[in-house]
């Protein structure tokens, strides 16, 4: 598994897949109903996607720059904000969702915590 995390191709591919998913028009997404609405499954998906994004990029591009982890965390959270703004202004049927941004941020920090645990 560690080899997959260190793959630059996997890291970039994960980012591209996320872009494709986030920039689909609202009409292309399945409607939430029943139990999915109650547990807000989409927020869990956001957290998972951003945790993996952070982990992939942290391991694949293991820079020795000072504060690299901080800047990567900042970049991942900023990407989450950019996604929400792009959805609001340019993607039909999509809106800005502050809770998605919160889930993205929690996911990025979860990825950071997992990274710290793995590195110990």
C-alpha positions as CSV (number, residue, x, y, z in Angstrom):
1,X,0.0,0.0,0.0
2,X,2.9,2.4,0.8
3,X,4.0,2.0,-2.8
4,X,0.6,3.2,-4.1
5,X,0.8,6.2,-1.8
6,X,4.2,7.2,-3.1
7,X,3.1,7.0,-6.8
8,X,3.0,10.4,-8.5
9,X,0.7,9.0,-11.2
10,X,-1.8,7.9,-8.6
11,X,-1.7,11.2,-6.8
12,X,-2.3,13.2,-10.0
13,X,-4.9,10.7,-11.2
14,X,-6.8,11.1,-7.9
15,X,-6.8,14.9,-8.3
16,X,-8.2,14.6,-11.9
17,X,-10.9,12.1,-10.8
18,X,-11.9,14.5,-8.1
19,X,-12.1,17.4,-10.6
20,X,-14.3,15.4,-12.9
21,X,-16.6,14.4,-10.1
22,X,-16.9,17.8,-8.6
23,X,-17.5,19.6,-11.9
24,X,-20.3,17.3,-13.2
25,X,-23.5,19.2,-13.7
26,X,-26.2,18.8,-11.0
27,X,-28.4,16.8,-13.4
28,X,-25.7,14.1,-13.7
29,X,-25.7,13.4,-10.0
30,X,-28.0,10.9,-8.3
31,X,-30.7,12.3,-6.1
32,X,-30.3,11.8,-2.4
33,X,-33.3,10.2,-0.7
34,X,-34.2,8.1,2.4
35,X,-31.4,7.2,4.7
36,X,-28.8,9.1,2.6
37,X,-30.4,12.4,3.5
38,X,-30.4,11.5,7.2
39,X,-26.7,10.7,7.5
40,X,-25.6,13.2,4.8
41,X,-23.5,10.6,3.0
42,X,-22.2,13.2,0.6
43,X,-20.3,14.9,3.4
44,X,-18.6,11.6,4.3
45,X,-17.6,11.2,0.7
46,X,-16.1,14.7,0.7
47,X,-14.1,13.9,3.8
48,X,-12.8,10.6,2.3
49,X,-11.9,12.3,-1.0
50,X,-9.9,15.1,0.6
51,X,-8.2,12.8,3.2
52,X,-7.0,10.6,0.4
53,X,-6.0,13.7,-1.7
54,X,-3.8,15.0,1.1
55,X,-2.2,11.6,1.8
56,X,-1.5,10.9,-1.8
57,X,0.2,14.2,-2.4
58,X,2.1,14.2,0.9
59,X,3.6,10.8,0.2
60,X,4.0,11.1,-3.6
61,X,5.7,14.5,-3.5
62,X,7.7,14.1,-0.3
63,X,9.4,17.5,-0.3
64,X,11.9,18.5,2.3
65,X,10.9,22.1,2.0
66,X,10.3,23.8,5.3
67,X,6.6,23.8,6.2
68,X,5.8,21.6,3.2
69,X,3.0,19.8,5.1
70,X,1.5,23.1,6.2
71,X,1.5,24.5,2.7
72,X,0.0,21.3,1.3
73,X,-2.7,21.3,3.9
74,X,-3.4,25.0,2.9
75,X,-3.5,24.1,-0.8
76,X,-5.9,21.2,-0.3
77,X,-8.3,23.3,1.8
78,X,-8.0,26.1,-0.8
79,X,-8.8,23.6,-3.5
80,X,-12.0,22.7,-1.6
81,X,-12.9,26.4,-1.5
82,X,-12.2,26.8,-5.2
83,X,-14.4,23.7,-6.0
84,X,-17.3,25.3,-4.2
85,X,-16.9,28.6,-5.9
86,X,-16.6,27.0,-9.3
87,X,-19.7,25.0,-8.6
88,X,-21.6,28.1,-7.6
89,X,-20.7,30.3,-10.6
90,X,-19.9,27.9,-13.5
91,X,-21.5,24.5,-13.0
92,X,-25.2,24.2,-13.9
93,X,-27.4,22.8,-11.1
94,X,-24.6,23.0,-8.5
95,X,-24.3,25.5,-5.6
96,X,-21.9,26.7,-3.0
97,X,-22.3,24.5,0.1
98,X,-20.5,25.7,3.3
99,X,-20.9,22.2,4.8
100,X,-19.1,20.6,1.8
101,X,-16.2,23.0,2.4
102,X,-16.3,22.1,6.1
103,X,-16.2,18.4,5.2
104,X,-13.4,19.0,2.8
105,X,-11.4,20.8,5.5
106,X,-12.1,18.0,8.0
107,X,-11.0,15.5,5.4
108,X,-7.7,17.3,4.7
109,X,-7.0,17.5,8.5
110,X,-7.9,13.8,8.8
111,X,-5.4,13.0,6.1
112,X,-2.8,15.0,7.9
113,X,-3.5,13.1,11.2
114,X,-3.3,9.7,9.3
115,X,0.0,10.9,7.7
116,X,1.4,11.7,11.1
117,X,0.3,8.3,12.5
118,X,1.9,6.4,9.5
119,X,5.2,8.3,9.7
120,X,5.7,7.5,13.4
